[in-house]
Amino acid sequence: MLETASKVPYGQGVRALSLLLNNPLGQRLLVRKRRFYLARMIHALGVSAGVDQAATRNVLCNDALPWVVNALSRCDEAGFRRWVTVEGEPVLDAAKAQDKGLLVVNCHSGVSRLVPLLLMLKWGDVYAMEPEAWLSRMGVPGGAQVHSITMRGDGEKFWLRQIFQANRVMAEKKTMHVAMDGLQGTGGKERNFLGRKRVFHVGLAQMAIARGTPIIQVLTRIDETGRVSIRYRDPLAGAGADLNEEARLGYFLDNYLSALEALWLEDPGNIAVRHLRHYLTSEPIPPEKGIASKNREEEPENV
């Protein structure tokens, strides 16, 4: 199915999808349940967002994501730049130029699966910490060239073996990509995330900070017409040289969460479905404790 669909040019395919999903009948027939979850999410976050367009974006960045990434990867340079906007690339390049390795931290929003491929096309030798070799499995051209450190199995505290393998990658001055807001694994830093308790796995970031490896955060979004934006930012920008490793980790995590919270509040339609459902079923934190990520909760021992 995906192999057949991948032959459809991105522009033609995404326009057809948008027309179908933005149609009132299409909304009722195809995304009725998704609209229900998004309406609850919008209400829970207390934001003003249109459910119709949010539902279209949510289908594009979830159900249609394999096709979106596959089709975009087959565009020529001009076609790709027509649909994808990249911001903050000088920040990414400056971090890589330090020649200390690079850790790119992503999240489960938008078209995050496209980022490892872009990093590979840019520098060639890129590793991704992920549950499976997703790009290769989806038949994305060049996807097999992204080295996958797969996270499988139970009983490990957020996969210690894989974390140390990823740490060796950074020690060899290569680029490592990871989505830091995953729902799998145990251990990590507990935070108040938009009024709900949430654990973030910071072991790899902690190792990067300890060895002086630069960390870059990437945020991606897709709109209801299929246009994608990718933004790179330095979550440690402004951190004083006098901060010790623990303080730098806290500074990094606060900035990472602040940007992620902003993305959720601005565009609930770009949230991964599983994360959307997880948030709605999580226990709210009492209002007197505040909702911002900077209101830091007790931090259990992390990997």
Disulfide bonds with the S-S distance in Angstrom:
none
